[in-house]
Amino acid sequence: MSRRSMSRPAMDSSATNSPAHPTDHPTRSGGSRMTQHTTSRRSLLTAALAAPAAVATAPLLTATPAAAADPVDGCQVVVPWTAIALDPAVTNQAGAPAEARVIRLAGTEFLQLRGIVTCAFTADAQLGTLPAEIRPPKLTRGVCPRNNSQGINAIRVEANTAGVINVFGPQTTNKVTWIQLDNFSSVLG
């Protein structure tokens, strides 16, 4: 007899521990039956996503738009991009000058830097000075990419209350030759 012609005997649902139908599960209290509802994952996810959206859209539809919000960036620009006065040992890379700005997002102000500078730092050094209209109320710091040397590819950048931008981490055995400032975004105040 081949495997294909062999048929399996029909199983009696009473011979197994599992019920024949999902609604045939007895309750813990005794012989009465309990109805079980099945819900697909898709319907659960749809309900979970729809509930917060329905609650959140009502206030948003009636709220007045922020008058000073910049539609391009989605935030308020407090101080626009302005050139950073670089230290004599630092130069801008062509097409990517070092600049700073201040934005306000959800009521919080951020100092942002952009641009790429070339240098030859072998010790902690001054990168430059922020524009006069930008003075952090406290020391603010961030981490920016730098040339990869001996597996080190980031440098600490700080702006103090006088507007001086310093870099920390270069060593004589691990010279910093360029720094990309685009990664710097730090909370002010």
C-alpha positions in Angstrom: 0.0 0.0 0.0 1.4 3.4 -1.0 1.6 6.4 1.3 -0.9 8.3 -0.9 -3.6 5.6 -0.7 -3.3 5.4 3.1 -6.0 7.3 4.9 -5.9 8.5 8.4 -8.7 7.5 10.8 -11.0 10.3 11.8 -10.3 11.6 15.2 -13.0 11.8 17.8 -12.9 15.2 19.5 -13.7 13.6 22.8 -10.5 11.5 22.6 -8.3 14.6 22.7 -7.8 17.2 25.3 -8.6 20.0 22.9 -12.2 21.0 22.2 -13.8 20.5 18.8 -14.8 24.2 18.6 -13.4 27.3 20.3 -16.7 27.9 22.1 -16.6 24.5 23.7 -14.2 25.5 26.4 -15.7 25.0 29.9 -15.5 27.8 32.3 -13.5 27.4 35.5 -16.6 27.4 37.6 -18.2 24.4 36.0 -20.0 23.0 33.1 -21.4 26.1 31.4 -19.9 27.2 28.1 -18.2 30.5 27.5 -18.2 32.3 24.1 -14.8 33.4 22.8 -14.4 36.2 20.4 -11.5 36.2 17.9 -10.1 39.4 16.7 -7.5 39.7 14.0 -4.2 41.5 14.6 -5.0 43.9 11.8 -8.2 45.0 13.4 -6.5 45.5 16.8 -3.7 47.6 15.2 -6.3 49.6 13.3 -8.2 50.3 16.4 -5.1 51.2 18.4 -3.9 53.6 15.8 -7.4 55.2 15.1 -8.2 56.0 18.8 -5.3 58.3 19.5 -5.6 59.9 16.0 -9.4 60.6 16.6 -8.7 62.1 20.0 -5.7 64.2 18.8 -7.3 65.6 15.6 -10.2 67.4 17.3 -8.0 69.9 19.2 -5.6 70.3 16.2 -8.4 71.2 13.8 -9.6 74.0 16.1 -6.2 75.3 17.1 -4.9 78.5 15.5 -1.6 78.0 13.6 1.6 79.5 15.1 2.2 82.8 13.3 6.0 82.6 13.5 6.4 79.0 12.4 8.6 78.6 9.4 6.7 76.2 7.0 9.9 75.0 5.4 11.8 73.9 8.6 8.7 73.4 10.8 10.2 75.5 13.5 10.7 79.2 14.4 14.1 80.7 13.4 15.2 83.0 16.2 18.5 84.0 14.6 19.1 83.0 11.0 22.3 81.3 9.7 25.2 83.7 10.4 28.9 83.2 9.7 31.1 82.0 12.6 34.3 84.1 13.0 37.0 81.4 12.7 40.3 81.2 14.5 43.2 82.0 12.2 44.3 78.4 12.3 40.9 77.2 11.0 39.5 77.6 7.4 36.2 77.0 5.8 35.9 74.2 3.3 34.8 75.6 -0.1 31.0 75.5 -0.4 30.4 74.7 3.3 31.2 77.7 5.4 30.9 77.5 9.2 27.6 79.1 10.4 25.4 79.2 13.4 21.7 79.8 14.1 19.2 79.6 16.9 15.8 77.9 16.4 12.8 77.5 18.7 11.0 74.2 18.5 8.1 73.5 20.9 9.2 76.4 23.1 12.8 75.2 23.5 15.7 77.1 21.8 18.5 75.2 20.1 21.9 76.3 18.9 22.7 74.7 15.6 26.0 74.8 13.7 26.7 73.8 10.1 29.7 73.7 7.7 33.0 71.9 7.4 36.3 73.4 8.6 39.9 72.3 8.0 42.5 72.6 10.7 45.6 70.9 12.2 44.7 70.6 15.8 47.0 68.5 18.0 45.6 69.7 21.3 42.4 71.3 22.7 41.9 74.5 20.7 39.6 77.4 19.9 37.6 76.9 16.7 36.1 80.4 16.5 33.5 82.7 17.9 29.7 82.8 17.5 28.1 85.9 16.0 27.4 88.7 18.5 23.6 88.0 18.4 24.2 84.5 19.6 25.4 84.0 23.2 24.5 80.8 25.0 23.2 81.5 28.6 25.3 78.5 29.8 28.0 76.2 28.5 26.5 74.1 25.7 28.2 71.1 24.0 27.8 68.5 21.3 29.8 65.9 19.4 30.7 66.4 15.7 32.3 64.1 13.1 36.0 64.5 12.4 38.7 62.8 10.3 39.0 59.1 11.4 42.4 58.6 12.9 43.2 55.5 14.9 39.5 54.6 15.2 38.5 58.0 16.7 36.0 59.8 14.4 34.2 62.3 16.7 35.2 65.4 18.6 33.6 67.4 21.5 32.6 70.9 20.5 31.6 73.4 23.2 30.2 77.0 23.0 30.6 79.0 26.2 28.7 82.1 27.4 31.2 84.4 25.7 30.4 82.8 22.4 33.7 81.1 22.1 33.6 77.7 20.3 36.3 75.2 21.6 37.1 71.7 20.5 38.4 69.0 22.9 40.1 65.7 22.1 42.9 66.3 19.6 46.4 64.9 20.5 49.8 65.1 19.0 49.5 61.4 18.2 46.0 61.8 16.8 45.8 65.1 14.8 42.4 66.5 13.8 42.5 67.8 10.2 38.7 68.5 9.5 35.5 68.9 11.5 32.0 68.7 10.2 29.7 70.9 12.3 26.4 69.9 10.7 25.8 67.4 13.6 25.8 70.1 16.3 22.4 70.9 17.8 22.3 71.7 21.5 19.6 73.1 23.9 20.1 76.7 25.0 19.1 77.6 28.5 
